Structures are given as C-alpha cells and as structure tokens.
Amino acid sequence: DDDKDMALMNLTRLITHAERFIQPVSQDVLHEESDEPELILEAYMQQALSNINALDLLKNELQNTEELLNMKLDTVRNRLLYINTVVSLLSLTVAIGSFIGSLFGMNLINHLENDDDAFRKVVMGTCLGSFGMLALLSYVFYRAGHLPKII
C-alpha cells in the first residue's frame, strides 16, 4: 500500500506513462515508480531536520547572549549599589558633623565660651571623628562582604 501511494505521488510519470498504472498494477512497477518520490521525500525530510537543527543552534545562541547580557547588567547594578553605599556612608559622616555643628550653634551654655581654643578643638574633633567613623564603617562593611575590594 505504501509503494502504491508513493508511485501515485509521481505525477509526471503518471501523466506521461499512464499505461503503466492501469489496474491492477504489478508490484514491480509500483516498487520501481515509488523510488523517485521516496528519494525526494527523504531529501526534503533531511532538509527539514537540518533547518530544525539550525534553529535549535540559533535558539541556544540567543539564550547564551541573553544570559551574558543579564550578567553584564548584574555587574552594572552591583557597581551602582556599591556607589550608593559609599555615598550613603559619606552622607552619614557629613550629617554627624553637621549635627555636632548644630548643637554648638544653639547658643546654649556649655562652658566652652571662655576657651580660646574651643572652636579649633570642636572643628578638629568633628573632622577627625567624621573621618574615623567613615573609616570604621567602611572597614565593617568591607569585613561583612558588602563592599568590594578596591584595587
């Protein structure tokens, strides 16, 4: 039955040599006439499988490219988070220095009004305290693994 179907698919032979297909058709004729359509169908099947393999390769390349881009975007996001953390640490230290300055600006009696070196001591103490706090917080974040190593 498969040979008969294949032989009848050969339309050119069916039209040009119609006498070979008069019923009942012998098995030899069916087998002989089914070879060419079978070869053509096999060639098309191989071409289709080749196209499927090419599409699978292209799909894998797209997935790899997508993963690479996601990794690059993750790297950029991590750098931005690092910069945000450093800026936050700097803001904290400046805010603490500003807080100390605002405490002394309230005109409250603190017994430093008569000391000639009081302004210099407060400014130096505030600056050193702010830088010390920045160094301490940076060290703590670095040890905790939240800040990357700076080379």
C-alpha positions as CSV (number, residue, x, y, z in Angstrom):
1,D,0.0,0.0,0.0
2,D,2.9,2.4,0.7
3,D,4.5,1.6,-2.6
4,K,1.2,2.3,-4.3
5,D,0.9,5.7,-2.5
6,M,4.4,6.6,-3.4
7,A,4.0,5.5,-7.0
8,L,0.9,7.7,-7.4
9,M,2.8,10.7,-6.0
10,N,5.0,10.6,-9.1
11,L,2.6,12.8,-11.1
12,T,4.9,13.3,-14.1
13,R,5.2,9.6,-14.6
14,L,1.5,9.1,-14.0
15,I,0.7,11.6,-16.8
16,T,3.4,10.6,-19.3
17,H,3.2,6.8,-18.8
18,A,-0.4,6.3,-17.8
19,E,-0.4,2.8,-19.3
20,R,1.9,1.6,-16.6
21,F,-0.7,2.5,-13.9
22,I,-3.7,0.6,-15.4
23,Q,-5.3,-1.5,-12.6
24,P,-4.2,-4.0,-11.4
25,V,-0.6,-2.6,-11.2
26,S,2.1,-5.1,-10.7
27,Q,4.3,-4.9,-7.6
28,D,7.4,-4.5,-9.8
29,V,6.0,-1.4,-11.4
30,L,4.8,0.0,-8.0
31,H,8.2,-0.6,-6.5
32,E,10.0,0.9,-9.5
33,E,7.8,4.0,-9.6
34,S,7.9,4.6,-5.9
35,D,11.7,5.1,-5.7
36,E,11.9,8.6,-7.1
37,P,9.2,10.2,-4.9
38,E,10.7,8.4,-1.9
39,L,14.1,9.8,-2.6
40,I,12.6,13.3,-3.0
41,L,10.7,13.0,0.3
42,E,13.8,11.8,2.1
43,A,15.8,14.7,0.8
44,Y,13.1,17.1,2.0
45,M,13.0,15.4,5.4
46,Q,16.8,15.8,5.7
47,Q,16.5,19.4,4.7
48,A,13.7,20.0,7.3
49,L,15.8,18.2,10.0
50,S,18.8,20.4,9.0
51,N,16.6,23.5,9.4
52,I,15.4,22.3,12.8
53,N,19.0,21.8,13.9
54,A,20.0,25.3,12.7
55,L,17.0,26.8,14.5
56,D,18.0,25.0,17.7
57,L,21.5,26.3,17.4
58,L,20.2,29.8,16.9
59,K,17.9,29.5,19.9
60,N,20.8,28.3,22.1
61,E,22.9,31.3,20.8
62,L,20.1,33.7,21.7
63,Q,19.8,32.1,25.2
64,N,23.6,32.4,25.7
65,T,23.6,36.0,24.6
66,E,20.7,36.8,26.9
67,E,22.5,35.2,29.8
68,L,25.6,37.2,29.0
69,L,23.7,40.4,28.9
70,N,22.0,39.6,32.2
71,M,25.4,39.1,33.8
72,K,26.6,42.4,32.4
73,L,23.5,44.1,33.7
74,D,24.0,42.5,37.1
75,T,27.6,43.8,37.2
76,V,26.4,47.3,36.4
77,R,23.7,47.1,39.0
78,N,26.2,45.9,41.6
79,R,28.5,48.8,40.8
80,L,25.6,51.2,41.2
81,L,24.8,49.6,44.6
82,Y,28.4,50.0,45.7
83,I,28.4,53.6,44.7
84,N,25.1,54.1,46.5
85,T,26.6,52.5,49.7
86,V,29.7,54.7,49.6
87,V,27.6,57.8,49.1
88,S,25.4,56.8,52.0
89,L,28.4,56.4,54.2
90,L,29.8,59.8,53.2
91,S,26.3,61.3,53.8
92,L,26.2,59.8,57.3
93,T,29.6,61.1,58.3
94,V,28.7,64.6,57.0
95,A,25.4,64.5,58.7
96,I,27.0,63.6,62.1
97,G,29.5,66.5,61.6
98,S,26.6,68.8,60.8
99,F,24.7,67.6,63.9
100,I,27.7,68.5,66.1
101,G,27.9,71.9,64.5
102,S,24.2,72.5,65.0
103,L,24.5,71.6,68.7
104,F,27.1,74.2,69.2
105,G,25.1,76.7,67.2
106,M,22.1,76.7,69.6
107,N,23.7,79.3,71.8
108,L,23.4,77.0,74.9
109,I,25.7,77.5,77.7
110,N,28.3,74.7,77.5
111,H,31.3,76.3,79.4
112,L,33.4,76.5,76.2
113,E,32.5,80.1,75.6
114,N,35.6,81.3,77.6
115,D,38.1,78.9,76.0
116,D,40.0,80.5,73.1
117,D,40.9,77.1,71.5
118,A,37.3,75.7,71.8
119,F,36.4,76.4,68.1
120,R,39.6,74.8,66.8
121,K,39.1,71.8,69.1
122,V,35.5,71.3,68.1
123,V,36.2,71.6,64.4
124,M,39.2,69.3,64.6
125,G,37.4,66.8,66.8
126,T,34.4,66.8,64.5
127,C,36.5,66.3,61.3
128,L,38.6,63.6,62.9
129,G,35.5,61.9,64.3
130,S,33.8,62.0,61.0
131,F,36.8,60.6,59.1
132,G,37.3,58.0,61.8
133,M,33.6,57.0,61.6
134,L,33.9,56.7,57.8
135,A,37.0,54.5,58.1
136,L,35.3,52.4,60.8
137,L,32.1,51.9,58.8
138,S,34.0,51.2,55.6
139,Y,36.0,48.6,57.4
140,V,32.9,47.0,59.0
141,F,31.1,46.8,55.6
142,Y,34.3,45.5,53.9
143,R,34.7,42.7,56.5
144,A,31.0,41.8,56.2
145,G,31.5,41.4,52.5
146,H,29.1,44.2,51.4
147,L,31.8,46.4,49.9
148,P,34.2,45.0,47.2
149,K,37.9,45.3,47.4
150,I,39.3,48.5,45.9
151,I,42.5,47.7,44.0
